[in-house]
Amino acid sequence: MKIHIIGGSGSGKTTISQRLADKYNLPLLELDEIYWNDGNYNIKRPKYERNRLLNSFLKNDRWIIEGVYYKWLDDSFNDSDYIF
């Protein structure tokens, strides 16, 4: 199962994603963790590094991705079984 959870800030994406990951034992990727440089929400990671980290995670057979960066997510949207 491959699930991508999208929504605005404060909409519950992280909470829902964590609950689903726990219930179905799925690896969870919070996009903020790879989009921003080491948790510093003022400095973006270089695009090549973000892409490398995302593409590495997409190789898993099952996953949940949480977050919404539309211009960057064609691959994860295309690979998803469900988008909520």
C-alpha positions in Angstrom: 0.0 0.0 0.0 1.3 3.4 -1.0 -0.5 6.5 0.5 0.2 10.2 0.0 -1.5 12.5 2.5 -1.9 16.1 1.5 -3.6 19.2 3.0 -3.0 22.6 4.4 -1.1 23.6 7.4 -2.7 22.4 10.6 -5.2 20.1 8.8 -4.0 16.9 10.5 -1.8 15.4 7.9 0.9 14.4 10.4 -1.5 13.0 12.9 -3.4 10.9 10.3 -0.2 9.7 8.6 1.3 8.6 11.9 -1.8 6.7 12.9 -2.0 4.9 9.5 1.8 4.2 9.6 1.4 2.7 13.1 -1.7 0.7 12.3 -0.4 -0.8 9.0 3.3 -0.9 10.0 4.2 1.4 7.0 7.4 3.5 6.7 6.5 7.2 7.0 8.2 10.1 5.2 7.3 13.6 6.4 8.3 15.8 3.4 9.3 18.7 5.6 12.1 16.5 6.9 13.8 16.3 3.5 12.6 19.5 2.0 14.2 21.7 4.7 17.9 21.5 5.6 18.2 19.5 8.9 15.1 20.8 10.5 15.9 24.4 9.8 12.7 25.7 8.2 14.5 28.8 6.8 16.9 26.9 4.5 15.8 24.6 1.8 17.9 21.5 1.0 19.4 21.6 -2.5 17.0 20.3 -5.1 19.2 17.4 -6.2 19.5 16.2 -2.5 15.7 16.4 -2.0 15.1 14.4 -5.2 17.7 11.8 -4.1 16.1 11.4 -0.7 12.6 11.2 -2.1 13.4 8.8 -4.9 15.3 6.5 -2.4 12.1 6.4 -0.2 9.9 5.7 -3.2 11.8 2.4 -3.9 10.0 0.9 -0.9 7.2 -1.4 -1.7 4.9 0.2 0.9 4.9 3.7 2.4 3.1 6.8 3.5 4.3 10.2 2.5 2.9 13.2 4.3 3.2 16.7 2.9 2.4 18.9 -0.1 4.9 20.4 -2.4 3.0 20.1 -5.6 5.7 21.1 -8.2 8.1 18.5 -6.7 5.8 15.5 -6.2 4.9 14.1 -9.6 6.8 10.8 -8.9 5.2 10.2 -5.5 1.7 11.1 -6.8 2.2 8.7 -9.8 3.4 5.9 -7.5 0.6 6.3 -4.9 -2.2 3.8 -4.6 -4.2 6.4 -2.6 -4.0 10.2 -2.3 -6.0 11.8 0.6 
